[in-house]
Amino acid sequence: MNIILKRYKRLFEKEKGIDAVIIMNTGVQDPNFYYFTGFRSSLFEKNILIVKRDHSYLFTYDLEYQDAMRQKFPGIEIVKMSDEQKARKLLLKEIKGKTAGINGEFLPLNYYNGIKESYKPKRLTDISRSLAETRLIKDSTEIANIKRAAKITKSAMQLIQKHFKIGITEVELARKFDEISGNLGSEGPSFDTIVCFGSNAALPHHSPDRTKLRKGDIILIDAGAKFNKYCSDITRSFIFQKKNDEDYRKKKEMYDTVKEAHDLALNSIRVGMPLSNVHYIAADYINKKANGRYKGKFIHSLGHSLGIEVHDGPGFSPAYGNINAKAGMVITDEPGIYIKGFGGIRIEDDVLITEKGAVIL
């Protein structure tokens, strides 16, 4: 059984009560489309993928039919939408009167209503959580892609330091980072590159602006690359032209605390333990450090799953409940401390959970 068909099997083990899964692209592609086809070439706009327990049907247009045929594998049938009679007959056969799963986190309401009106399912049910959990466990090819993406981003983090200079703006440095990453082999950024100088580093999702770099500033860069459609997500924090004064000592203490929390979390991960426990290990350490100076200054979850999407499903967040660590998960480890008006430190790595613990990719 090929890798794609194994993914079908894993999904239906979670969703035993459905007859089929409908993955419908809009003007953009549902990430699950790539996961369940492996088709890298073409956009496949407004295509419909029907996934069954051991096979699938792709309903595509003439624009992309040849690309689909070139990439097809045993277990998938390619159907031209221009062959209206055949396409409609087959869609009705697979959907009418059936219970079908959809990705409710992606599918717009008008597409949802279109499925109900055109193909008369018995019931449409949101299986977005099961889709995310199916993608949690990465196979060797996925891990290799994420590792390559992470290598690109880590190399770019090293090279970007040559461009740290007084007066450069956040926007300019972000643009330079993306250029370096592209030259190293990135297919594009996983998300808009975050660059923060000084007090802006206290804002975890700050968008780069015209703020200029000054001596003694914290520089926080949060960035990712894509390789074979898989993402990396890495954050590094620097203190620019450090001065031996009280301001520097405060920033260095913050950095050391975050690094210690990062390493403590990494070394605590074991297969079978609730992922939320790892978050609390890091958060409790930060809250108690320096006589409680940083209590409440770690304001997000420790990390998230990583894969085709940057946020590729459940992670260390307590909001997801007691999801246990399993070998093959790739999750970010990213504790931080944020002090309004002063700055912030975040250190983030992409981590693979194995039977022996966790390793940085």
Secondary structure in CASP SS format (residue, H / E / C, confidence):
PFRMAT SS
TARGET T0000
AUTHOR 0000-0000-0000
METHOD secondary structure of the structure
MODEL  1
M C 1.00
N C 1.00
I H 1.00
I H 1.00
L H 1.00
K H 1.00
R H 1.00
Y H 1.00
K H 1.00
R H 1.00
L H 1.00
F H 1.00
E H 1.00
K H 1.00
E C 1.00
K C 1.00
G C 1.00
I C 1.00
D C 1.00
A E 1.00
V E 1.00
I E 1.00
I E 1.00
M E 1.00
N C 1.00
T C 1.00
G C 1.00
V C 1.00
Q C 1.00
D C 1.00
P H 1.00
N H 1.00
F H 1.00
Y H 1.00
Y H 1.00
F H 1.00
T H 1.00
G C 1.00
F C 1.00
R C 1.00
S C 1.00
S C 1.00
L C 1.00
F C 1.00
E C 1.00
K C 1.00
N C 1.00
I E 1.00
L E 1.00
I E 1.00
V E 1.00
K C 1.00
R C 1.00
D C 1.00
H C 1.00
S E 1.00
Y E 1.00
L E 1.00
F E 1.00
T E 1.00
Y C 1.00
D H 1.00
L H 1.00
E H 1.00
Y H 1.00
Q H 1.00
D H 1.00
A H 1.00
M H 1.00
R H 1.00
Q H 1.00
K C 1.00
F C 1.00
P C 1.00
G C 1.00
I E 1.00
E E 1.00
I E 1.00
V E 1.00
K E 1.00
M C 1.00
S C 1.00
D C 1.00
E H 1.00
Q H 1.00
K H 1.00
A H 1.00
R H 1.00
K H 1.00
L H 1.00
L H 1.00
L H 1.00
K H 1.00
E H 1.00
I H 1.00
K E 1.00
G C 1.00
K C 1.00
T E 1.00
A E 1.00
G E 1.00
I E 1.00
N C 1.00
G C 1.00
E C 1.00
F C 1.00
L C 1.00
P C 1.00
L H 1.00
N H 1.00
Y H 1.00
Y H 1.00
N H 1.00
G H 1.00
I H 1.00
K H 1.00
E H 1.00
S H 1.00
Y H 1.00
K C 1.00
P E 1.00
K C 1.00
R E 1.00
L E 1.00
T E 1.00
D E 1.00
I C 1.00
S H 1.00
R H 1.00
S H 1.00
L H 1.00
A H 1.00
E H 1.00
T H 1.00
R C 1.00
L C 1.00
I E 1.00
K C 1.00
D C 1.00
S H 1.00
T H 1.00
E H 1.00
I H 1.00
A H 1.00
N H 1.00
I H 1.00
K H 1.00
R H 1.00
A H 1.00
A H 1.00
K H 1.00
I H 1.00
T H 1.00
K H 1.00
S H 1.00
A H 1.00
M H 1.00
Q H 1.00
L H 1.00
I H 1.00
Q H 1.00
K H 1.00
H H 1.00
F C 1.00
K C 1.00
I C 1.00
G C 1.00
I C 1.00
T E 1.00
E H 1.00
V H 1.00
E H 1.00
L H 1.00
A H 1.00
R H 1.00
K H 1.00
F H 1.00
D H 1.00
E H 1.00
I H 1.00
S H 1.00
G H 1.00
N H 1.00
L C 1.00
G C 1.00
S C 1.00
E C 1.00
G C 1.00
P E 1.00
S C 1.00
F C 1.00
D C 1.00
T C 1.00
I E 1.00
V E 1.00
C E 1.00
F E 1.00
G H 1.00
S H 1.00
N H 1.00
A H 1.00
A H 1.00
L C 1.00
P C 1.00
H C 1.00
H C 1.00
S C 1.00
P C 1.00
D C 1.00
R C 1.00
T C 1.00
K E 1.00
L C 1.00
R C 1.00
K C 1.00
G C 1.00
D C 1.00
I E 1.00
I E 1.00
L E 1.00
I E 1.00
D E 1.00
A E 1.00
G C 1.00
A E 1.00
K E 1.00
F E 1.00
N C 1.00
K C 1.00
Y E 1.00
C E 1.00
S C 1.00
D C 1.00
I E 1.00
T E 1.00
R E 1.00
S E 1.00
F E 1.00
I E 1.00
F C 1.00
Q C 1.00
K C 1.00
K C 1.00
N C 1.00
D C 1.00
E H 1.00
D H 1.00
Y H 1.00
R H 1.00
K H 1.00
K H 1.00
K H 1.00
E H 1.00
M H 1.00
Y H 1.00
D H 1.00
T H 1.00
V H 1.00
K H 1.00
E H 1.00
A H 1.00
H H 1.00
D H 1.00
L H 1.00
A H 1.00
L H 1.00
N H 1.00
S H 1.00
I C 1.00
R C 1.00
V C 1.00
G C 1.00
M C 1.00
P E 1.00
L H 1.00
S H 1.00
N H 1.00
V H 1.00
H H 1.00
Y H 1.00
I H 1.00
A H 1.00
A H 1.00
D H 1.00
Y H 1.00
I H 1.00
N H 1.00
K H 1.00
K H 1.00
A H 1.00
N H 1.00
G H 1.00
R C 1.00
Y C 1.00
K C 1.00
G C 1.00
K C 1.00
F C 1.00
I C 1.00
H C 1.00
S C 1.00
L C 1.00
G C 1.00
H C 1.00
S E 1.00
L C 1.00
G C 1.00
I C 1.00
E C 1.00
V C 1.00
H C 1.00
D C 1.00
G C 1.00
P C 1.00
G C 1.00
F C 1.00
S C 1.00
P H 1.00
A H 1.00
Y H 1.00
G C 1.00
N C 1.00
I C 1.00
N E 1.00
A C 1.00
K C 1.00
A C 1.00
G C 1.00
M E 1.00
V E 1.00
I E 1.00
T E 1.00
D E 1.00
E C 1.00
P C 1.00
G E 1.00
I E 1.00
Y E 1.00
I E 1.00
K C 1.00
G C 1.00
F C 1.00
G E 1.00
G E 1.00
I E 1.00
R E 1.00
I C 1.00
E E 1.00
D E 1.00
D E 1.00
V E 1.00
L E 1.00
I E 1.00
T E 1.00
E C 1.00
K C 1.00
G E 1.00
A E 1.00
V E 1.00
I E 1.00
L C 1.00
END
